Amino acid sequence: MENVKNMMYQQTNRYIYHRFGKRIVDVVVSVSILAIYIPILVLFSIILFLFSGGPIFFTQIRAGLNNTPFTIWKFRTMQPTIEESSSHQYDWEGGVPKDFSFTKPEHLNITQLGKIYRKFSIDEIPQLWNVIKGDMSFVGPRPEMLEITKHYSAEQKSRLLVKPGLTGYAQIQGRSNITHGEKVNHDLYYVQHCSFLLDLKIILRTILIVITGKGAY
């Protein structure tokens, strides 16, 4: 009986945090970071323009909560004439293959400055605007391309039941070094166990990973 009460208590706390607290934290922290670091964002933009030219930003349609499309913002890291697009075509049935992985770095025409921005996640900073708008959260599954989510199996679609995040449980498990199947498993764990303490743990581990640049390309 006591175990049942504890389980119900935990589920209630998760619901309240997910329904109300998470959004409040997202807005307060995002606005505070932007207000403090606007000069740094401007500096990163100027450096990108001087060494790589324009455009400064890269936008792409991604899948948000419940597969709702939204426009994600990033600093451009690839050559503008061959920038990664959202026009990929995949021929999958029954879900995205568990061993699917994106193209490795050697096949991507990333600029020298872009490699640095990607390694330390500088290219993701403009997504603070997506968090403020409500398209994304600080923590959640990374936003996937619609060309991939349209092939999701029923189980894989469950990762779309929460807002995508700047970082997530899958990111602290390997970032770009894990397969799609591993990523989905980690994301489903997050969907089922979302809480303030888990978000805090993910954020703290993300800071360490970003500082070391581990697992990114």
N, C-alpha and C positions, 0 to 999 in steps of 0.2 A: 504493500500500500504506500509506504514511504517513497519507494522508487518511482511509483506512478506519479505521485505528487511532485517529486523533483523533476521528472520528465515534463510534466505539464507546465511547471514553473519556467523551465528553460525554454520551452516552446513559446510561451507567452512573452518572455523577454526578447527572444529573437524576433517575434512578430512586431513588437513595439519598436525595437531598434530598426528593423528593416523598413517599417512603414513610416516612421517619423524621424527617429534619431539620426539615421544614416544621411538623410537629405540635409538636415540642419548642419551636421558636421561638414558635409561636402561644400556647402555654400560658404560657411564661415571660414574654413581653412583656405578654400580657393581664392576668395576675395582678399584675405589677409596676405597670402603668398604673392598674388599679383600686385597688391598695393606696395609691398616691400621690395619686390624684385623686378619691377618694371624697368629700371635702368639696366639690369642684367639682361633682360629679354631684348631690349633695344640693342645692347652690345652684341649679343649673339646674332641678331638680325643683320647688323652692319658688317660683322665679320663674314657672315655667309655671303652677303652681297659682294663684298670686296674680293673674296677668294673664289667664289663660284658663280657670281652673277645672279640674275633673276630667273624665275620667280623665287621669292624667299620661302613662301609657304607651299605645301603640297596638300591638296584636299582629295578625299575619296569617300564614296558612299559605303558605309558599313552597316552591319546588322546591330540594332540596339535591342532594348527590352521587347520581348515577344516578337523578335525579328522585324521590328519597325525600322525602316531605313533612316539614317541620319548622316550628316557630313562631318567627317573627322578632320581635324587640323593637325598638321605636323610641319616641322621645318623640313625643307627639301634636302634630301641626302643623295639623290641620284642625278645623273645628267638630265637636263630638262627635256631633251629630244627623245629620250627613251625611258622616261620616268615610269615607275611601276603603275599599272593601270588596274581598273576594276572590270576589264573585259575578258578575263580568263574564262575558258570554257573547259568544263570537266565532264567526263562521261562515266558517272558512277551510278550504281543501282544498289538500293538497300542500305544507304548510308555512306559517309566518307570513310575510306579505308583507314584502319587503325595505324597502319605503318606509313601513312602519308606524311611527307615533310616538305617544307618549302625549299626552293632552290638554294643551294649553298652559296656562300659569299663569293667564291671565285667566278661564279657565273653571273653575278650582278654587277652592273657598271656603276658602282658607288663612288662618289668623289672622295678625294683624300680627306677633306674636311668632314664629309658625310660619315666616314668611318668613325671619326672621333665622336661626332654627335650621336651616332647610333650606339657606340660602345658604352657611353655614359648616359644614355637616354635623354640627351639634350633635345633631340628631335621631337620628343613626346611632350615637352613643356607647353606648347600651344593648346594641348588638349585640356588645360585648365579651363579654357573658355567652354569646352564641351561639358565640363563638370558643372560650371556655373549655370549654363543653359538647362541642365537637367538631362542631357543626352547620355551622360556617363556619370559614374561614381568614382571616388578615389580607389576603391577596391572592388573587384569583380572580374569575371572572365574577360579577357582581352577581346575587343570588338572584331568580329570576323567579317570577311567579304560575303556579300549576298550570293555570289556565284558558288560559294561553298555551303552556306547555310541552307540553300534550297535543296541540297542533297542529304541533309541531316536525316538520320533515323529518328524514331520516336524518342529513344533514349538520349541521343545527341541534342535534340531540341530542348531538353530540360535545362541545358546551360544558358538558354535564352530567357529563363524565368526571372533573372535578376538583371539589373543594368550592367553593361560592360564597364570595366574599370581601367584606370591608368596603370594599375598593377593588380596582380591577383595571385591566388594560391598556386596556380600552374607556373607563374613567373618565378616564384621563389624556389621552384623545384627543378629549374633548368633553363628557363627562358627559351631561346631558340634551339636548344640542344635536345628537345624531347619530341616524340612523334605526336601526331594528332590524337591518336588513341590515348596516349598518356596525358595529354593536355585535357581532353574531355573528362577523363577519370578524376583529375585534380579539380576541375571546374565543378563537376557534379558533387564532389565532396564539399566544396565551398557553398554551393546552393543549399545543401542539406544542413550545414553547420554554421551558416552566417551569423556572426555575433560581433559585438564591439571588441571583445578581447581577441578574437581571431583576426579582425581587421587590423588591430594594433600590432599584432605579431607579424602580419604580412608586411605592413608598412615599415616596421623596424628592420626586418630582414631584407626588404627591398633597398633600403638606404645602404646597407652593407654591400649588397650585390652591385648596385649602381656605382659605388665608390671604387670597387675592384674591377668593374667592367666585365664580370664573368658571364659567359653564356650568351653574349649578344653579338649580332652582326648586322 
